[in-house]
Amino acid sequence: MTTGDQVVRHGGEVAAGGWRRALPAVEASVPVARAWARDLLAVWIVAPALDDVLLLLSEVVTNAVTHSDSGRSPDGRVRLRVALLSRVRGVHVEVADDGAAGEAPVARPAEVGSAGGRGLWLVSEIASAWGSSPRDDGPGRSVWFQVVE
């Protein structure tokens, strides 16, 4: 378990460049984020990997909207970055928000009978690598993941 400004890294390579987009921190942005990523990546990666990317992107954006200060502010934003990996055929996705008081995001098993709580667990199970860190461009956190074909 980590707290504060620690960087959590579970494998993967550092991805540079890519495409960026900011969206309002509202639930309606989840399908917008998925459509944007699908349009960008459909020509770059095969369908099974693309499906994984879109599922995990939905989970991480939902977490940013639901659990961060971005989702609590009327003008809150989530910032997305999608980049192709350079050493292997795959994708790096990063979702930045305004953070929240308390610990860094941690993948935990969901409670039995719970309707939610599986987002980061899914990320940890499906992604090739994932992690979180303080944002470079202001207050808050970034959660990132990578999917390799």
C-alpha positions in Angstrom: 0.0 0.0 0.0 1.3 3.5 -0.8 0.4 6.9 0.3 1.2 10.5 -0.5 3.3 11.4 -3.5 4.8 7.9 -4.1 5.0 6.5 -7.6 3.5 3.1 -8.0 4.9 1.1 -11.0 4.0 -2.4 -12.0 6.3 -3.0 -15.0 6.1 -1.5 -18.5 8.0 1.0 -20.4 7.9 4.8 -20.3 5.9 6.0 -23.3 6.5 9.4 -24.8 4.4 11.6 -27.0 1.0 10.4 -28.1 -2.4 12.0 -28.3 -4.0 14.1 -25.6 -7.5 15.2 -24.7 -9.2 16.8 -21.7 -12.8 16.0 -20.9 -15.3 17.2 -18.2 -15.1 15.0 -15.1 -18.7 13.7 -15.5 -20.0 10.2 -16.2 -21.0 11.2 -19.8 -17.3 11.6 -20.6 -16.7 7.8 -20.2 -18.2 6.8 -23.6 -16.7 9.9 -25.2 -13.2 8.8 -24.0 -13.9 5.3 -25.3 -15.0 6.5 -28.7 -12.0 8.9 -29.0 -9.5 6.1 -28.1 -11.3 3.6 -30.4 -11.0 6.1 -33.3 -7.3 6.6 -32.6 -6.3 3.1 -32.1 -8.4 0.9 -34.4 -5.8 1.1 -37.2 -2.9 0.4 -34.8 -3.8 -2.5 -32.7 -5.8 -5.7 -33.1 -9.4 -6.1 -31.8 -8.8 -8.2 -28.7 -6.1 -5.8 -27.4 -8.3 -2.8 -28.4 -11.2 -4.2 -26.5 -9.0 -4.5 -23.4 -7.8 -0.9 -23.8 -11.3 0.4 -24.1 -12.5 -1.6 -21.0 -9.6 -0.4 -18.9 -9.9 3.2 -20.1 -13.6 3.1 -19.1 -12.7 1.8 -15.6 -9.9 4.4 -15.0 -12.0 7.4 -16.3 -14.9 6.2 -14.2 -12.6 6.1 -11.1 -11.3 9.6 -11.9 -14.8 11.0 -12.1 -16.2 9.1 -9.1 -13.3 9.2 -6.6 -11.2 12.3 -7.4 -11.6 16.0 -6.7 -12.1 16.5 -10.5 -15.5 14.8 -10.2 -16.4 16.9 -7.2 -15.8 20.3 -8.9 -18.3 21.8 -11.4 -15.4 22.6 -13.7 -13.4 19.5 -13.0 -11.5 17.8 -15.8 -9.9 14.5 -16.6 -6.9 14.5 -18.9 -6.2 11.6 -21.2 -3.1 10.6 -23.0 -2.8 7.7 -25.4 0.6 6.6 -26.9 1.9 3.7 -28.9 4.7 1.8 -27.2 8.0 1.9 -29.0 9.7 -1.4 -28.0 6.6 -3.7 -28.3 3.3 -3.6 -30.2 1.0 -2.1 -27.6 -0.5 1.0 -26.1 0.1 3.3 -23.1 -3.0 5.0 -21.6 -2.8 7.7 -18.9 -5.7 9.3 -17.1 -4.9 12.4 -14.9 -7.3 14.0 -12.4 -7.1 16.5 -9.6 -6.4 13.8 -7.0 -8.1 13.1 -3.7 -7.1 13.1 -0.1 -5.7 9.9 1.2 -3.7 7.1 -0.3 -2.7 6.4 -3.9 -4.9 4.2 -6.0 -4.6 0.5 -5.1 -6.1 -2.5 -6.7 -8.2 -4.4 -4.2 -10.6 -7.3 -4.6 -14.2 -6.2 -4.6 -16.5 -7.1 -1.8 -18.8 -10.0 -2.4 -22.2 -8.6 -3.7 -20.8 -5.2 -4.4 -21.9 -3.6 -7.7 -18.6 -1.7 -8.0 -15.0 -1.7 -6.8 -13.4 -3.8 -9.5 -11.9 -1.1 -11.7 -8.3 -1.2 -10.6 -8.5 -4.9 -10.0 -9.4 -5.3 -13.6 -6.5 -3.1 -14.6 -4.1 -5.2 -12.6 -5.4 -8.4 -14.1 -5.6 -7.4 -17.7 -3.0 -4.7 -18.3 0.6 -5.7 -19.1 1.7 -3.0 -16.7 0.1 -0.2 -14.7 0.8 2.3 -12.0 0.1 5.7 -10.6 2.0 8.9 -9.8 1.6 12.5 -8.9 0.8 14.7 -12.0 3.7 16.6 -13.5 1.5 19.5 -14.7 -0.3 20.4 -11.4 -2.0 18.9 -8.4 -3.5 15.5 -8.6 -2.6 12.0 -9.8 -2.2 10.0 -13.0 -3.2 6.4 -13.3 -1.7 4.7 -16.3 -1.8 1.2 -17.9 -0.3 -0.6 -20.8 -1.7 -3.3 -23.0 0.6 -5.3 -25.3 -0.7 -7.4 -28.2 
